[in-house]
Amino acid sequence: MAKIPVEKNNTEEIMFKLSQRFPEKDIQWRVQRLTKDGTSGMALAYINVRQVQDRLNEVMGANWQSKHEVFGTKTICHLGLFLEDKWVWRSDGAGDTQFEADKGAISDSLKRAAVSFGIGRHLYDLPSIWVKCQSKESGGKFYFQKFLENPWDKVRQQMSDFT
């Protein structure tokens, strides 16, 4: 992976490069919640932790580090960037996830801390969208299986001046 050239100690340029939008093809979607009948889900856009690490490596080279601490059920990530000859730290946390709980908390806390440096922050500007989906019922509860519509089409439709 090629390093994005940045003038040494130019914090403004570094922050700009860290906050560059990820291409649509690199953004994944998950369902936050389903309607009662399981036919639609609120879709949330996200990037994975490898994309965050790649962005940090591309822009910062070796000039970044992270530390994780566990406080009760929360994992806190302290993300440090070496800017203008000193370490700048920002922190955020996450709880265990439903899949590989500890690993998920470590990944999610790093992603959340990275947002404070601008990485993936543009995803928070996307509108809330409900997308038709296929789900499976089990024990009176619906479980998401797949989207039946492209979430990006819903985003574009909602952001359009012609809806």
N, C-alpha and C positions, 0 to 999 in steps of 0.2 A: 504494500500500500504506500503510495507516494505521499510525502509530507507536504501539506499546504504551506507554501512559503509565507512567512510572516517576518516582518522587520523586528529585530531583537528589541524587547522591552516596549513594544508598542501595544499597550493594553487595549486601547480602543479597537485596533485592527484585530487583535486576538479575539476579543469579545464578539466582534462582528462575524468573524469566521466560525466561531463556536456556534453562533445562533443561526447559521444558514439553514434554510428549510431542507428537510429530507425529501427526496423525490417521492411522489405518490406510490410508485412501485415498491418502495422500501418500507412503507407504513403498513402495519397490520391492524386488524380490527378484532375486537372481542365484544361480547354482549355483557352489559352491566346488569340488566334485568329484563325479564320477559313480561309481556302482557298476560293477563289472567288466563287467556285461552292459548297462549304459547305461539301465536301466529306472527308476532312482531317483537323485536328486541331493540332496546336502546343500545346503539353501537358506539363504542369508544375506540378512537384511534390511538395506537401506541407504537413505540419503537422498542427493540429488544436491547438488552444490556451490551451485547457485542457491538451494536451500532454506536452506542455511547462511547465505549472504549475505543473504537476505531476513530471516531471524531476527535477524541482527546489525543490519541496518538498522532493523527494527521496534523493537528494544529499545534499541539504542545510538545510533540516528541516525547522525550523522557521527563519533561518538566511538569509532571502531575503525579499525584499519589492519592490513595484513599485508605482510610482506616474505618473499621466497623466496630461498634460497641453494641452490646445487647442490654437493654433496660426493660426488664419484665418480659412482656410479649412483643416489644418493639425492637427493631434493629436500626440503629442510627449509623448513617454513613457520613464521615467527615471527608470531603473532597478538597484537596489542596492543589492550587495551581501556582507555579512560580512566575510571578509577575513583577516587573520592575525591581528585580533583585531581592524579592522577599516572597515568602509563602502567604498566599491568601486562601483562607479556609471558609467553606460554607457547608452547612450540614442539613440533613433532612432524614426522616425515618419512615419505616413501613413495618407493618405487621406481617406475620406468616401468611403465605398464600395457600390456596387449596391444593396445589400441586407442588411437591417437594418444598414443604413449608419453609425450612431454614434457608435453602438456596434461593427461594423466591423472595424472601425478605431481604437478603443481601443484595440481590439484583435490583429489586424495586427501590431500595433505599439509595443505591448508587444512581439510578435513573432520576430519582426525585432530587437528589443533591445536584446532579448535573443541570437540571432545569434552572437552578438558581444562578448558573453561569450562562444560561440562554440555550442550552442544548435541548432541542425538542419542545421548547416553550411555545412555538407556533401551533402545536397540536391543541393547546388549551384555548386557542382562538376559534377553533372549529365549532359550528353550531351543534346543539344536541339534536340527534336524528334518531328516528324510529325506522327500522328496516324490516321488511317482511322476511320471515325466516321459517325454517323447518325445525320443529322440536319434537321430542319424544316424551310421552307421559309415562310416569312410573310412580305408583303410590299416590296418585292425585296431584302430583307436581310435574311441571314441564321442565325439560332439560334441553338446552340449545344444542342443535346438531349442525346447521349450516345456514348461511344467508341465502335468500332467494333473489335478492337484488344486490347490486353493487353499492356499498355505502358511499363511495365517492360520487355516484350519480345523485344520491340524496343530498349530499353536501352542496354540490353545484346547484341543484334545484333550489335549495333553501337560501343560498347566497345570491341567487339570480334576482335581477330587478324585474323579471318578466313572469313571475309566478303568480 
